[in-house]
Amino acid sequence: MNDDHDEFDDDEDELPQGPSKSQIKRDKLALQALAERLAAMPRAELERLKLSEATWIALDETPRIKDPRARGRHWKRIANLLEREDMEAVRQLMEGAEERERETNARHHALEGWRERLIGEGDPALADFIEQCPAVDRQQLRTLVRAAQRDTERGRPDAPRKLFRFLRETMDAVDS
């Protein structure tokens, strides 16, 4: 009887082991999420992928689909089409887009930090910013900081927004 049991175990080991149903479902859901992200990207970036005509047609149809259930089916359709595409190129494009997004977020947070420092600390932070960006219009910066300090005390958002825009433009000029 032990021999029969051993034979059964050997047969089990020889069965091909593919991905589980759960893994297949996770992969499909990941492709659907990727389809949504691709559809939101600018066409100029997507054109580097050399996608098939069927995939382009499906991506171009996306803005016309309003119903949430239809949109869900649409993402599944695009995901199925993406399975036939060069996924390495898609992966590289997405990594590049994510890296640019991280850089943009970091830059935004840095600008917010400068704005908060300038409003909170005043002249010491002003001196630090001028040291980092010597080409800045100091007069305009001082005026904007003073106005932002007054508006912050009064609970008004206008001057702090203007200060943020000025800081962004100044940093853009420095980076160029």
N, C-alpha and C positions, 0 to 999 in steps of 0.2 A: 504494500500500500504506500509506503514511503517512496518507492521508486516512481509510482504514478504521479505523486505530488511533485517530485523533483522534475519530472518531464514537463508538467504543467508550468512550473516556474521558468524553465528554460524557454518554453514557447513565448511566455510573456516578455522575456528579455529581448527576443528577436523582433517583436512588433515595432514598427517605425514610430518614433516619438516626435510628433510635430508640436507646434505651439498649441497651447490650451485654448479653449473657446474664449476664456476670459482674456487671454493675451491678444487674441485676434480682435476681440471687441475693443480693447484698449488701443490697439494700433489703428483701428478704423476711426475711433473717436479723435485720436491725435491727428489723423489725416483731415478730418472734418474741421478741427480747430485751425489747422494749417491752411485749409481752403478759405476760411473766414479771414485769416490774416493776409493771405495773398490778395484776396479781393479788395481789401482796404488799402493796399499799397498803390503807389503811383504807377501808371502803365509804363512809364519810361524805365523804371527799375525792373519791371517784370519782363520787358522785351529782351533783356539779357539772358533770359532762361531758355529761349528757343522752344517754347511750348508748342504742342500739337494744335492744329486748327480747331479740333473739337474742344480742347481745354480753353482756348481763347474765346470761342463762341459762348461757352458756359460762363466764363468770367465776365464777358460783356453783357450777358443777360441779367447779372446779379442786381443792378440798380432797379430793374423793373419789377422785381419780385418783392411784394409788400407783406403778404400773408405769412405769419410766423411758421405755420406748418409747411407751407410751400417752400419757405426759405430753408427749413431743416432738410427737406428732401433735396433741395438744390445743393446744400453743402455736401450731402452724401454723394450726389452725382459728381461734383467736382472732385471729391476725395477719390472716387473710383477712377476718374480720369488721371488724377495725379499719380496713382499707383503705376501707371504706364510711362511716366515721365522720368527724366534724369533727376533722381532725388538728391544726389550729391550737389548738383548745381542749386537746387532749391534750398538745401540746407545751408550752403555757403551764403546765398542771398539773404536768408533769414538771419544768420549770424551777423552779417554786416549791418542789417537794419537794426538789430537789437543793440549792437555796439554803438551805432549812431544815436539811438534813443537814450542809451545810458549816458553818453557824452552830453547830449542836450539837457538831460535831467540834472546832471552834475553841474553844468554851467548855470542852469536856472537857479539851483540851490545856492551856488556860490554868489550869484548876483543878489539873491534875497538876503544872504548873509551880510554882504556889503551894505545893502540898504538898511538893514536892521542895526548894524554897527554904526553907520553914519548917523542915523536918527537917534540912537541911544547914547553913543559916546561923544558925538560932536567932533570937535577939533582934533583930538588924538587920532580918531579913525580917518578923518579927512586927510591928515598928514600921511597916514599909512597908504591911503588910496592914491594920493598924489605921487608918492614914492614909487608905487607899482605902475602907475600910468602917468608919467611926467608930461605927456602931451595934452592932458585933459584941460578943458577950459575951467580954470580954478574959480573964477568969478561966478560963472554959471553954476558950478557944482556947489559952492557955498550958498548961493541964493536958493537953490533947490533943496539943500539940506535944511536950511532954516525954515523954509515954507513947509517941508515935510514934518519937521518937529512940531510946528504950530498946528498943522492939520491933524497930526496924530493925537495931540492933546485934546483937540476938539472933536475927535472921532470922525474926521472926514478922510476919505480915501484918495482924493484927487492929487494932492502934492506928492504923497508917497508913490503913486503910480507914475507920475511924471519923473520922479527921481529914478525909479526903476528903469524906465525907458531910456533915460539919459545914460545911466550906468551901462545898459545893454549896448547902446550905440557906441559908447566910448570903448568898451571891451571889444566890440566887433572891429572897430577901427584899429585897435592895438593888434588884434589877431590877424588882420589882413596884411 
